[in-house]
């Protein structure tokens, strides 16, 4: 079938030809006729199957410019929001149809101006609700409502936001919903808000003939060394490397760059211009490797990816499919490589529960140079104030910072919540929450939780847990666990494990294991055979004792709290 067979106008067909589209994909071939008929549609297909074009072209064909906002598209992430906006702009230009993207982290006043003269709005749920509450957007003329990557939207916690938005648009409309999976929450939306929808399923499984899937059973101390060897052996092509946490992304990108690999990081803690720069750098070939959280695994159009590396194993087979679906696209071959350590065994068993996946175990190459995993150091910002807490880009310190760094000074102009008596104030929701009488304060939800009378305080959730009376504190979950009375502290899982009384500490997970009382930090006689060997043993059947693994990165869960909690 050809695009000409759909009966599109000449202006649309010219753009299709100019963009290099020859034949429609399976999901496009099935969805476009139903959308053109005005029917509500539910489309299910894997990432990279051409869903955006499947709804953008037929909707644009039916639109008339300068009639107010006629089309509303909801996306889960800012990157996907901009990508969908670009698609609508490309195909709508010949019809003089204007498209505006609205998402958090961008200038609100400019968005308010733009939505007054646009025909299509592509939005993330949170920022769209801000406009609805401010009454700065008029949705009464909406004819076409499109929900893209709905399962990811709900996974990110936008279910209630989407419900409120759906109640704000006219009931007489055409609704188009696309989702890689159809969990119960998505099915509930379909039953509630769609009118006799046509259910269309495209490709929902990986093309085994095009994708080579392998895994290496590797000691956690050897992961970086193995990844470097694999990446450097591939002289051409683009690679995506997925990690479980933002801090792991930053640390890994830092280490790859230190060893001569052109790499950048992308995750939700970076400013939008940084995320856009990283994506564009990969697309135009300025970098070889993009290290990412799952934010880059869904919906984004990144062409010519030859390799996907799971540095941390995803929790489910669905997440695995979304990640590796970035390669072996458009009839090209690709390779998905999983680096499996003992802490990821339970997650990997979940992946293997999908019997359609064929992931083959490989032997670790013999000629690999062992390298040391280092923590990405903080750096000063452009104005010389504060710290950037992340390596590749980081979050700015200094006054006026936003979206994940330090908020300083009085006046919650950005919606931050701050308490008196704190040198930085308390911020809710997007960065640091700090309380009075503390040099940093007590925080939650954004990264550092710190308590009074401590040089750093006690923290959780971002990677640094620090206690009072400690030069660095006691930490967990990001790789550095530090205790009082230690020059570096005691750490786990992220690179260095360091104990009190040691100039370097005791290290794990990053290449070198270091023990207390050693000037160089090398530990030999007391380390177990599993630490010195590059491989471990994996039992797919799951027999024997299981590790208690959390949902993020395989860290051990804390025991349930049974006592009274103090109010903070």
N, C-alpha and C positions, 0 to 999 in steps of 0.2 A: 504494500500500500504506500502511496505517496501523499505528501501534504496537500498536493493539488486536489486530491480526491475528497478532501473535507469541504471544498467549496469556499475557501477563504478568499478575501478580496485581494486584488493584485498588490496593493501596498503592503499587506501582511506577508504575502508570498515572496515579495522582493526582499524583505528583511530576513525571512527564513532562509532564503538562498544565500544572502550575504553573510549570515551567521554560520553557514556551513552545515545546516541540517539537511540531510538527504531523505531519510526514511524515519517515520515516527517509531518510538519505542513501543513496547507492548502496552504499558500503562497509558501512553498518549493515544494509541490507536483505539483503545477501549473507552477512554474517558471523554475525549473531545466530542464525539457525536452526541453523547448523552448530555453533556453540558450545553451544547448548542441547541438542544431540544428544550432547554429550560428546566431540566429535572434536577432535584437534589441528588448529589453523588457522594458516596463514600468510597475513596480509593485507598487500597492497601498495596504497598510495594516497598522494596528495600531502598535504602539510601543510594542515590546516584542513578535512579531509573528514569529521570526526566519528569518528575511530578510537577515542577514549577511551570515548565512550558505547557504541560497538559492542562493546567487551569488558566494560565495567563493569556494565551493566544485566543481561545474561544471567548473568554470574558471581554477582552479588549475589542474583539470583532463585534460584539453586541452593544458596545458603549457609544454614547454620543458626548463629545466634549462640552464643557461649560454648562453642565447641568447640576453642579454641586458635587459633593462626595457621593459617588455611586457605588464604589467598590471598597470594601474593607477586608484587609488580609491580616490575620493574627499569626505571629511566629513566636517561638519560645526564646530565641536569642537575638542579640543585636546583629551578629554577623549574618544570620539567616535573613533578618529583616532587611539589611542593606542589599543582600544578594537578590532577594525577591524584588525589591524596589528597582534594582538595575535591570532585571528582566522585563518588568512592566515598562520601564522607561525606554528600553531598546525597541520593543515591539510596538509601543504606543506612540512613538515620536512621529511616525508618518501620519497618524490620525490626530495629532495635536492634543493628545491626552496626557495630562500632567500627573505625575506620581510623587508622593511625599512619604518619607520614612520618619516615623517618630519612635524614639526609644530613649531609655534613661542614659544619663551621662552626657547628653547633648544640650545645646542652648534652647531652653523652653520658649523664650520670646521669639526666636526665629521660627520655631515650629508653629507657634500660634499664628504668625504671619503667613507661613506657607500653606497651612491647612485651609485658609480662607479662599485660596485660588487653585485648589487641586481637584482632580477627579478621582484619584485612587489614593488611599491611605494604607500603608503597610506599617504595622505597629507591633510592639511588644505589649503584653497585657497591662503591666504596671504603669507604664507611661501613658497608655491610652486612658486608663482610669483616672489618672491625674488630670488629663484634659477634660474628661467627662465631668469630674467634680468641679473643675474651674469653669465649666460651661464655655470652653474655648474651642469646641469642635461640634459641628452640626451633623448628626447622623440620620436625620429624618428622611434623606433621599437615598439611603442605602438600598440597592437592588441586588447586589451580589456580596455574600459574606463567605469568606474562605478561611478555614482553620487549617493551618499547615503544621505538620509534625505534632499532632495533638497529644499523642502518648508522651512525648518528651515534655510538652507544656505541663501536663498534669504531674509528671514525675518531678518537675521542678517546683511544684506547689501552686500552680496557677489555676487550679480547678474552680475555686470560688470566684476568682477574678473573671474567668471566662464566663461563668454563669451570670455575673452582674453585667458584663458587656453584652451578652446575648439578649438580655432583657431590655437593653437600651436601644436596640435597633428595631426597625419595623418588622412586624411578623410576616408581612407580604414581601418575601424576598426569595432568592435562590441561594441555598446553602451548599457549599462544597467542602468536604472534610477529607483531609489526607492524613494517614497515620501508618507508620511501619508495622505496628501491632494494634490489636483491638482488645485491650484489657477491659474489665467491667466498667470502669469510669468512662471510658470512651464510648462504650455501647450505651451507657446511660444518657450521654449527650445526644447520641444518634436517635434514641427513642423519644427524647424530650423535645428536641429542637428541629429535627429534620422531618420533612413531609414525604412519606413514601419513597425513601431514597433508593437509588440503584446502587447495589454493592458490587464493586469491581475489584478484583484481585489481579495484580500483575505478578511480577517475579518476586517471590518472598523468600527464596533460598539462594545460596551462593552457587555460582556456576563452577562446579568442581573441575571442569575441563580447563578453565582459565586461571584458577587460583590454586597455587601450591601452598598448603598449610602445614607448618612444621612447628615443633617445640623443642627446646633444650632444657633438660633437667639440670639446673645449675645451682651451685652454692651461692647464697646471697652475697658473699664477699667478692664473687667473681662476675656479677651481673654487668657492671660497667665495662670491665675488660672485654667480656664477650660481645657486648653491644658495639663497642668501638671497633672491634675486629670485623664484625658483620657489616657495619655501615661503611667502613673504609674499603672493604672489598668490592663494594658496589660503586664503581666509578661514575656511573651515570644514573639518571632517574631521581625522583623525589621520594622522600621517606617521611612517614608520620610515625611518631613514637608516643604511645599513650601511657600516662601515669595516673595513679589513683588520686593524688592530692596536688593542690597548687604548689605547695612547698617542694614536693618531689619533682614537679615540672621545672621549677626554677633551679633547683640544685643540679638536676640532670643536664639541663641546657648549659648551665655554667661549666660543668665538667666536660661536656662534649666540645665546647668552644676552646677550653683550655688544652684540649688534645687535638686541635687542628681541624675540627669539623665545623662547617658553617651551619650553625643551628640558632634557632630563636624559640622563645617560649610563648604560648598563648593559653590564657585561662581567664576566668571571670574576675580575678582580682586586679587585672591590668586596666589602665585607662583605655577608652575606646580607640583613640588614635594609635596607641601601641598595638592593640589587637589587630587593627586594620593594617598597620604597617607590616606586622609579622605575616599575615595572610598574603598580602600583596608581594612581599619579598619572596615567598615560596612560589607564588604563581608565575612570577617573571624570572625565576631562577637565580635570584641573588643569594639564596640560602639553599642548602641541600636537605636539611632536616628541620621539621617543625615538631617540637615537643609540646604535647597538649594534654589537657584533661578531656573528658568526653564532650565538652562543649563543641569541639571540632569534628565530632564523629557523626553528627546528624545534620543532613540537609545541605551542608556547604559544598559548593561546586569547586573542587580542587582537582584539576585535570592532571593526567600523566603521573599519578602516584604509582610507583612501581613496588614499594615495600611498605608494609604496616608492621610495626613492632609493638607488641604488648609488653612493655617493661614491667607493668603490674597487670596481673590477670583480672579481667572484668568479672563481675559477680554472677552474671547469667549468660546463657547462650545467646539471648537476644542482644545483650550489650556487645557480645563478641561479634555477632553478625554485623551490627551497626558500625563497629570499628573497622573490621576488615573489608567492609563494603566500599571503602574509599579507594581500593585498588581493584585490578582486573575488571575495569569498566570499558564500555564501548568496544567490546570484542578483543581487548588487549589482555595480555597475561600479567599476573601479579603474584606477589608472595606475601604471606602473613606469617610472622615469626613471633612465637610466644616464649618469653624467658620465665621459666617456672622454678620457683623456690619453694621450700617447705611450707612457708606461711600461706602460700596461695593454693595448696592442694585442694581444700574444700571448694574454693571458687572454680578451680579447673574441673573438678568432678561435675559441678553444675553446668559448665560449658559442654562437657562431654555427654551430658544427658540428652543432648540433641543428636540423635543417631545419624542424622544426615550429614554431620560434619565429619570430615576425614582428616584428622590432625596427626601427623606422623612424628614419632620421636626420632631425634637426630643426635649423633655423637658430637661432643664439643671438639672443635679443632685442636690439634696438639701445639700449634706454633703461636699461641696467644701470649702477648706480653701482659703481665699483671700491672695494673695501674691503681692508684689510690683515689678513692672517692673523697672529694672535698666539699665542705659546705660553702655555699655561695655567700661571700661577705657582704655586709651592708655597705652602701656608698652614700656620699653626701649628695644632696640635690643641687640643682643648677644655681640656686641662690646661696649655697653654703649653709643652709639651715636644716637641721633635722637629719633623719636617716631615711633612705629607701630600704625597706625591709625585704625586698625581693631582688633576685640577682639579675635576671635578664633585662628587666625594666624596673619592676618594683613599684612601691607606692610612695608617693612623695611625702616628706615631712614638711615642716614649715607652715606658716599660716596660710589659710585658704585652701589647704589640700582637700581632696575629696576621694570618694569611692575606694577606700581601703587603706588609707594611710593615717597620719596623725592629724587630728583637728585641734587647733590651738586658738586660744583667745576666747573672749566672751562673745555672746550673741549667736544664737542658733539660726543663722541666716539660711543654712542649707537643710534645716530640719533636724540637725543633730541635737541630742539631749545632753546637756552639760550641767554639772553640779558646781556649786561654789566651793572655793577653797582648793581647787585642783589646778596644778600648773598647766594642765592640758584640757581639763574638762571631761565630761562623760558623753560618749557618742553612742547612739543606739543604731543598730541595723546595718551600718555599712563600714564600720572601721573599728575604732577603739572605744570601749566604754570604760570610763574612769571615774572614780569617786573621790570625794573630798579628803583632805589631809594626807594625800599620797603623792609622792613625787611623780608617779605615773597614774596611780589610781587602780580601781578594780574594774575589770572589763569583761565583756562577754560578746559572743556572736560575731565579732569581726576579726578576731585574731588574737589579741593579747588580753588575758584577764589578770589583773594585777591588784594586789591588796596594799593597804596602808602600812606604813612603817617598814617597807621593804624597798631595797634599791631597785628591784624590778617587780616584786610582788608575786602572787600566785596566779597561774594562768591555765587556760584550757583551750580546746577547740581549734587553735590555729597551729599548734605545734610547740609552743613554749609554755610549759607549766613551771612557774617559778614561785618559790616560797620565801617568806620573810627571813631576814638575817643571812641571806646567801648572796655571794657576789654575782652569781648568775641565776641561782634558783634551781629547782628540780623540774625536769621537763619530761614530756612524753609525746608520742604520736607524730612528731615531725622529724625525728631523727636524733634529737639532742635531749637527753635526760640529764639534768644537772642537779647536783646536791650541794648543800651548804658546806662551806669549808674547803671547797675545791677550786683550784685555779681555772679549771675548765668544766668540772662537773662530771656526772655519770650519764652516759647516753646509750641509746639503743636505736636500731632499725633504720637510721637515716644516714649513717655514715660513720660516726665515731661514738664509741661508748667510752666514757671517761669517768674515772673514779677519783675520790679525794686523795690528795697527797701525791698526785702524779703530774709531772710537767706537761705530758701530752695526753694522759688518760688511757683508758682501755677502749679500743675501737672494734666495731663489727660492721658488717653490711656494706662497707665501702671499699674494701680492698685490704687494709692493714688492720690487724687487731692489736690494740695497744693496752698495756697493763700498767698499774700504778708502780711508781718507783723506777721507771725506766726513762732515761733521758731521750731515747729515740722513739720509744713507744712500741717496738716490735716485740711480739710475744710468740714464743716458739714452743717451749717444752710443755706448757700447761694447756695449749690449745688442743681441741679434740680433732680427730681425724676428719670430721665433717667440715671443720673450718679450713683445713688445709687442702682438701680435695675440691676440685672445681665442680663436681657433680654430686647430686643427691639421688635418693631413690623415691620414685612415685608409684603408688599402688592405685590404679584406676578404680578398683572395686571398692576402695574405702575401708577395707578391713583393718582392724586394729584401732588404737586410740586416735582420736581426732583432736586437732588443735582448736582452741577457742578463738575463732577469728571474727573480727568485726567486719562491718560493711565497707570500711574505708581502709584499704591497703593492707589488711590482714593483721592489724595490731590486736593484742589480747584485750578483751573486754574487762572493765573493772567489775568487781563484785557488787551486787546490789546493795544500796545504802539502806540501813535499817534504823538509824537513829534520827534525832531531831535535826532539822536544817535551820540554820539561822537565817533571818531575813536580811537581804542586802539590797 
